Amino acid sequence: MIEALTLSAFDRAAASARPEAAASVQRAMLPPVTGAVPGADAAAPADFGQIMASFATGVRDQLRTGEAASIAGIQGKASTQQVVEAVMSAEQSLQTAVAIRDKVVAAYLELSRMAI
């Protein structure tokens, strides 16, 4: 389910819906950010699609961690505090992903309403 949030899925959907416009669309290139995140590796993604893909991967990992902690809690292998922290972190990640998806959809709808 989370894999659907990657920009490549959006690209495929856009290309199938409007093949004549797919060739003219170019990806926005973001300037490399240096020193913004402590401990960030030097090969940080500079393409918007790569940033969104890495974000979706992080959300997927958070959800899997929360699910694993829940299962470990049911089996008695994790404390209640660990389960609650993991589930709340997963919930916050999912809410962030949904909010970003809503903004992307709203921006797309706004662009589709523009006169050409």
N, C-alpha and C positions, 0 to 999 in steps of 0.2 A: 504494500500500500504506500509506504513512504517513498519507494523508488519512483512513484509517479510524480513526485515533486521536483524532480530534476529538470533542468532547462531543456535537456535533450528531448524529453517527452513533450514539452511545449513546442519545441522546434518541429518535431514530427507531426504534431497535431496541426500546427500552422501550415506546414508544407502540404499536408494532405487536403486541408480546407481551401487553400488559395495557392496552387502551384505556380501561378504566374508572378506572385509577389514574393515567393520564397527565394528566388535568385537575387532579388534586389535588397533583401534584408541582410545587414551586416551586424555582427555582434559588437556591442559597445565595449571598448577597451578601457579599463580603469588604470590609472597610474599606479605603480607599485607603492605600497605603503611601507615605509621603513620605520621601525621603532614604535609602531602603534601598539603592538601586542608583545609584551615581554615574553621571550622564549619562542617566538614564531620563527619558523625555519626560513632560510633565505629564498627557497623556491616557492614562495607563497603564490597562489594563483592570481593572475592579473586579468583574466577573462571573467565576465559576469557569470557566464554559464558554469565555469569551474567553481566560482565562489558559491553559487547556489547548489551545485552538486555536492560540494564538501559540507555545506550546511545541512543538506538533506541526509547525508551519510551520518553526520553527528547526531541528528535527531533520531535516526533509525537506531544508532548505537545506544542512545539514552533510553529509548523505549525497550530495547532488548535487555538492558541492564535492569530496568525497573521490573520487567517481567521475570527475569531470573531471580531477582531479590524476593519477589512475591512467592515464587515457587520454593525458594530456599526457606522463607519464613513459614510456609505451610508445612514443610518437611521438618521444621524445627532446627534448621542449620543456621538461621540468621535471627538476630534480635528484632524486636518490634521496631525499635528506633531505626535500624538499618533499612528495614523494609519501607517504613514511612518516608525516610529521606530519599531513597531511590525512586519510589513511586511519585513523590512530589516533584522531584527533578525531571522525571519523564513527563509528568503532566505539564510542567512549565515549558519544556521543550516543544511539546505537541501544540500547546496554545500559541507559542511564538510562530511555529510553522503554519498554523491555520491563519494567524493574523497576516503573515507575509503573503500567503496564498490569496487571501481576500484582497489585499492591496494590489497584487499583480492582476487579478481578475478585474478589479475596479479600474485600474489604469488601462487595461486592454479595452474594456467597454467604453471608456472615455475616448480613447483613440479611434475606436470604430465609429463613434458618433460624429467625429470631426468631418467637416466638408472638405473634399479634395479639390 
